Structure formats: C-alpha cells, structure tokens
Amino acid sequence: MKVAFAGLGVMGFPMAGHLARAGHEIGVYNRSPEKARRWVDAHAGPHGGKAGATVAEAAAGAEILFLCVGNDDDVRQVVGEALDALAPGAVIVDHTTTSAVVAREMAELAAKSGRAFVDAPVSGGQAGAENGQLTIMCGGDAAAFAKAEPVMAAYAKAIRRMGEAGAGQLTKMVNQICIAGVVQGLAEGLHFAKRAGLAPQGVLEAISKGAAQSWQMDNRWPTMAQGKFDFGFAVDWMRKDLGLLLDEATRNGATLEMTAMVDRFYAEVQAMGGNRWDTSSLVTRLERPE
C-alpha cells in the first residue's frame, strides 16, 4: 500500500520503519528535515522510502497517512496541509495523544473531503514502538478502521476499535489514569521499603508474583531503586496527557481526585528539573533531603 508517515520522533521513527519493512511504499515528513533524511538513510533498500520537503509532498497520493506529532494544534496543521494531497478515500490515522475534541473535529473535516480520520493513540512507549509491540486504541468509522488495521499490525501487538471518533483518545485517557495511580503506588511502596530498612530487590522478588504485580513493577521498580530515570516516557509528556484528561473530566463530570493529585506531584518533579525524566521519577519527590 502507498502510505505516508508524519512525525519521526522516538515513536514515529521506528513505527515508520516497521511499515517500510512490511513492504509498503512510504513517504515520510518531519518538521526537522535532517531527521527525515536520517530515516531515509537508515531504511535504504527495496523497502525504503523517500522524504518530502512538506507533509503534502510526502503524502501525495497516499492511501493512508499516519501521524505521530506533538499536540492538538500540530495535528490540525498536519491534517490541514496534507488532506487534499491524499488519494480519494484515504484514511488519516493519528497516533498522537490529543484531546477527543480535536479527534472529532478532524474526523468531520476529513469526511467533508471524502476521506476518513481514525484517532489511534498508542501505549507501550519507545520500546514498544521499536519492537513492534504497541497497543493501539482506535476511534472512528468502522470501514476506515478496517482498512488501517492490517497496516498498523506492522508495529502492534493489540489493536482495538473502541467506537466512533474520539473513543480512542478517551480510552488512552483511561490508560494514563491507571498508570498514574500505579506509579505513585510504586513510588510510595519503594520509599516505605527503604525507610523500613528492607532491600528493594528482595521486596520486589517477594511481592512481584502476587496481587501487587504490574508491568510498571516489573519494568520500573529496579530502575527506581537505582535512581535511574534518563529513559522512557517523559514527565512533560505525562503532564500533557494528564492535562488533556483532566480537561475532559471537567466536561463529562468524572471525579479524578487521585489523578489530579499525581499531576501536582509531577509538577513538583518538573520543578526539580525532571521534565525529561521517566514517569517513574515520581519517587524522587519522596526522597528529597528533609
């Protein structure tokens, strides 16, 4: 299939690579042209791709445009510039974590031009993107999803349509709510273990096969105990996501007391200089010198 990918950051770069290796004809675009050139150099060969000077050039004639950019306004800009360049009946698949509001707005805009929009935020982080093991939550027209699903399978282990436009973003919000609570629980558990004179690794081995087990415990407890946070999903990104879902909660009336509290804790981590630390850095605010 002829596809395009806009946004070659830590997630988009490997995701576009999986599409190229799957044999799709692909055009790529990135706001920083050197990153697009680096992607083309890294994927030279029979299933490589070409870089466009503009997103419209990269997307010209594409049947599916994938994007993984920064925020709502970035999505509006990319879709606005690329829409008319796409093939008739094309599908735009947005992997950016955005508001449900912009997803519905883009779906309406795409429909007016005879195209479709699927909001498709992902979970799994950089490692999931690199290993082709992302979980993707989708919202949008069923026929558009059916067209895009087998192509997304190049970098996913699980893909599910949750409903109409915006449903994917709402599901991602649930995902972030749950992660926020789990990471805060791990931070407090580790902090308590250290104060109690327990060996963190021993505690992990004792409780990680029981009811307390989670992906975050398996993958983040050891690095939290070591004070290592220079990897993973950045605090700035998490605060963006939490801001989106807290805004949505204001609209739908949901009570998110714990999530709002953890958002404030992440603001403290930012004030400590941890903007780009992994989200597991919540523990650092508990271990500050008294």
PAVOKE-276551 format. One record per residue (C-alpha): x, y, z. Coordinates in steps of 0.5 Angstrom, whole numbers, m for minus. Example, Ala and Ser with C-alpha at 12.3 -4.5 7.8 and 13.67 -1.06 7.14 Angstrom:
2
+-------+-------+-------+
:     u :     v :     w :
+-------+-------+-------+
:    25 :    m9 :    16 :
:    27 :    m2 :    14 :
+-------+-------+-------+
REM end
This chain:
290
+-------+-------+-------+
:     u :     v :     w :
+-------+-------+-------+
:     0 :     0 :     0 :
:     2 :     7 :    m1 :
:     3 :    11 :     6 :
:     6 :    17 :     9 :
:     8 :    18 :    16 :
:     9 :    25 :    19 :
:    13 :    26 :    26 :
:    19 :    22 :    26 :
:    21 :    22 :    34 :
:    22 :    17 :    39 :
:    16 :    13 :    37 :
:    15 :    15 :    30 :
:    22 :    14 :    27 :
:    21 :     6 :    29 :
:    14 :     6 :    27 :
:    15 :     8 :    20 :
:    21 :     3 :    20 :
:    16 :    m2 :    21 :
:    12 :     0 :    15 :
:    18 :     0 :    11 :
:    20 :    m7 :    13 :
:    13 :    m9 :    12 :
:    14 :    m7 :     4 :
:     9 :    m1 :     4 :
:    11 :     5 :    m1 :
:    12 :    10 :     4 :
:    14 :    18 :     4 :
:    16 :    21 :    11 :
:    16 :    28 :    13 :
:    19 :    31 :    20 :
:    19 :    38 :    22 :
:    26 :    38 :    22 :
:    29 :    36 :    15 :
:    35 :    32 :    18 :
:    31 :    27 :    22 :
:    27 :    25 :    16 :
:    34 :    25 :    12 :
:    37 :    20 :    17 :
:    31 :    16 :    17 :
:    31 :    15 :     9 :
:    39 :    13 :    10 :
:    37 :     8 :    16 :
:    32 :     5 :    11 :
:    35 :     5 :     5 :
:    34 :    m1 :     0 :
:    28 :    m4 :    m3 :
:    23 :    m3 :     2 :
:    26 :     4 :     4 :
:    22 :    11 :     3 :
:    23 :    18 :     1 :
:    23 :    24 :     5 :
:    18 :    30 :     3 :
:    20 :    37 :     4 :
:    13 :    39 :     6 :
:     8 :    34 :     9 :
:     3 :    35 :     3 :
:     9 :    32 :    m1 :
:    10 :    26 :     3 :
:     3 :    25 :     3 :
:     2 :    26 :    m4 :
:    m3 :    20 :    m7 :
:    m2 :    16 :     0 :
:    m8 :    11 :     2 :
:    m6 :    12 :     9 :
:    m3 :    18 :    13 :
:     0 :    16 :    19 :
:     2 :    22 :    24 :
:     5 :    22 :    31 :
:     6 :    29 :    33 :
:     6 :    34 :    39 :
:    m1 :    36 :    41 :
:    m8 :    38 :    38 :
:    m5 :    44 :    34 :
:     0 :    40 :    31 :
:    m5 :    35 :    29 :
:    m9 :    41 :    26 :
:    m3 :    44 :    22 :
:    m1 :    37 :    19 :
:    m8 :    35 :    17 :
:   m10 :    41 :    14 :
:    m3 :    41 :    10 :
:    m4 :    34 :     8 :
:   m11 :    33 :     7 :
:   m12 :    35 :    m1 :
:    m6 :    31 :    m3 :
:    m8 :    25 :     0 :
:   m11 :    20 :    m5 :
:   m19 :    20 :    m5 :
:   m22 :    16 :     0 :
:   m15 :    16 :     4 :
:   m15 :    15 :    12 :
:   m11 :    19 :    16 :
:    m9 :    15 :    23 :
:    m7 :    20 :    28 :
:    m2 :    16 :    34 :
:    m1 :    23 :    37 :
:    m4 :    23 :    44 :
:    m9 :    29 :    44 :
:   m16 :    31 :    46 :
:   m22 :    28 :    44 :
:   m25 :    34 :    42 :
:   m19 :    35 :    36 :
:   m20 :    28 :    34 :
:   m28 :    29 :    33 :
:   m26 :    36 :    29 :
:   m21 :    32 :    25 :
:   m26 :    27 :    23 :
:   m31 :    32 :    21 :
:   m26 :    35 :    17 :
:   m24 :    29 :    13 :
:   m31 :    27 :    12 :
:   m32 :    33 :     8 :
:   m27 :    32 :     3 :
:   m29 :    24 :     2 :
:   m23 :    22 :     7 :
:   m23 :    19 :    14 :
:   m20 :    20 :    20 :
:   m18 :    15 :    26 :
:   m16 :    17 :    33 :
:   m11 :    12 :    35 :
:    m6 :    13 :    41 :
:    m1 :     8 :    43 :
:     1 :     5 :    49 :
:     8 :     1 :    50 :
:    13 :     7 :    50 :
:    19 :     7 :    46 :
:    21 :     0 :    47 :
:    14 :    m2 :    44 :
:    15 :     2 :    38 :
:    22 :    m1 :    37 :
:    20 :    m8 :    38 :
:    13 :    m7 :    34 :
:     9 :    m9 :    41 :
:     5 :    m3 :    41 :
:    m2 :    m3 :    44 :
:    m7 :     2 :    40 :
:   m14 :     4 :    42 :
:   m18 :     7 :    36 :
:   m24 :    11 :    35 :
:   m27 :    13 :    28 :
:   m31 :    10 :    22 :
:   m31 :     2 :    22 :
:   m29 :     2 :    15 :
:   m24 :     6 :    16 :
:   m21 :     3 :    22 :
:   m22 :    m4 :    18 :
:   m17 :    m1 :    12 :
:   m12 :     1 :    17 :
:   m12 :    m4 :    22 :
:    m8 :    m9 :    18 :
:    m3 :    m4 :    16 :
:    m2 :    m2 :    24 :
:    m1 :    m9 :    25 :
:     7 :    m8 :    23 :
:     8 :    m5 :    30 :
:     3 :    m7 :    34 :
:     1 :   m13 :    39 :
:    m6 :   m11 :    40 :
:   m11 :    m6 :    36 :
:   m18 :    m5 :    38 :
:   m23 :     0 :    36 :
:   m27 :     3 :    42 :
:   m32 :     7 :    38 :
:   m33 :    13 :    34 :
:   m29 :    19 :    33 :
:   m25 :    21 :    40 :
:   m26 :    14 :    43 :
:   m19 :    12 :    42 :
:   m17 :    18 :    46 :
:   m22 :    17 :    51 :
:   m19 :    10 :    52 :
:   m12 :    13 :    52 :
:   m14 :    18 :    58 :
:   m16 :    12 :    62 :
:   m10 :     8 :    61 :
:    m6 :    14 :    63 :
:   m11 :    15 :    70 :
:    m9 :     8 :    71 :
:    m1 :     9 :    70 :
:    m1 :    15 :    74 :
:    m4 :    11 :    80 :
:     0 :     5 :    80 :
:     7 :     9 :    79 :
:     5 :    13 :    85 :
:     4 :     7 :    89 :
:    10 :     4 :    87 :
:    14 :    10 :    89 :
:    11 :    10 :    96 :
:    12 :     3 :    97 :
:    19 :     3 :    95 :
:    20 :    10 :    99 :
:    17 :     6 :   105 :
:    21 :     0 :   104 :
:    28 :     4 :   104 :
:    25 :     7 :   111 :
:    24 :     1 :   114 :
:    31 :    m2 :   112 :
:    28 :    m7 :   107 :
:    33 :    m9 :   101 :
:    29 :    m6 :    95 :
:    31 :   m12 :    91 :
:    29 :   m17 :    96 :
:    22 :   m14 :    97 :
:    21 :   m14 :    89 :
:    22 :   m21 :    89 :
:    17 :   m22 :    95 :
:    11 :   m19 :    92 :
:    12 :   m19 :    84 :
:     9 :   m25 :    83 :
:     3 :   m24 :    88 :
:    m3 :   m19 :    87 :
:     1 :   m13 :    87 :
:     5 :   m15 :    81 :
:     4 :   m10 :    75 :
:     8 :    m8 :    68 :
:    11 :    m2 :    72 :
:    13 :    m6 :    78 :
:    17 :   m11 :    73 :
:    20 :    m6 :    69 :
:    21 :     0 :    73 :
:    22 :    m2 :    81 :
:    29 :    m4 :    80 :
:    31 :     3 :    76 :
:    27 :     7 :    81 :
:    31 :     4 :    87 :
:    37 :     5 :    83 :
:    35 :    13 :    82 :
:    36 :    12 :    74 :
:    31 :    16 :    70 :
:    34 :    18 :    64 :
:    30 :    14 :    59 :
:    22 :    12 :    58 :
:    16 :    17 :    58 :
:    18 :    24 :    60 :
:    15 :    27 :    65 :
:    13 :    33 :    61 :
:     9 :    28 :    56 :
:     5 :    25 :    62 :
:     3 :    32 :    65 :
:     1 :    34 :    58 :
:    m3 :    27 :    58 :
:    m6 :    29 :    65 :
:    m8 :    36 :    63 :
:   m12 :    33 :    57 :
:   m16 :    28 :    61 :
:   m17 :    33 :    67 :
:   m20 :    38 :    62 :
:   m24 :    32 :    59 :
:   m26 :    30 :    66 :
:   m29 :    37 :    67 :
:   m33 :    37 :    61 :
:   m36 :    30 :    63 :
:   m36 :    31 :    71 :
:   m32 :    25 :    72 :
:   m28 :    25 :    79 :
:   m21 :    24 :    79 :
:   m18 :    26 :    86 :
:   m12 :    21 :    85 :
:   m10 :    23 :    78 :
:   m11 :    31 :    80 :
:    m6 :    30 :    86 :
:    m1 :    26 :    82 :
:    m1 :    31 :    77 :
:     1 :    36 :    82 :
:     7 :    31 :    84 :
:     9 :    31 :    77 :
:     9 :    39 :    77 :
:    14 :    38 :    83 :
:    18 :    33 :    79 :
:    19 :    39 :    74 :
:    21 :    44 :    79 :
:    26 :    39 :    81 :
:    29 :    39 :    74 :
:    26 :    33 :    72 :
:    22 :    35 :    66 :
:    25 :    29 :    61 :
:    26 :    24 :    67 :
:    22 :    18 :    66 :
:    15 :    18 :    69 :
:    18 :    13 :    75 :
:    21 :    19 :    77 :
:    16 :    21 :    82 :
:    20 :    17 :    87 :
:    25 :    23 :    87 :
:    20 :    28 :    91 :
:    19 :    23 :    97 :
:    27 :    22 :    97 :
:    29 :    30 :    97 :
:    33 :    32 :   103 :
:    29 :    34 :   109 :
+-------+-------+-------+
REM end
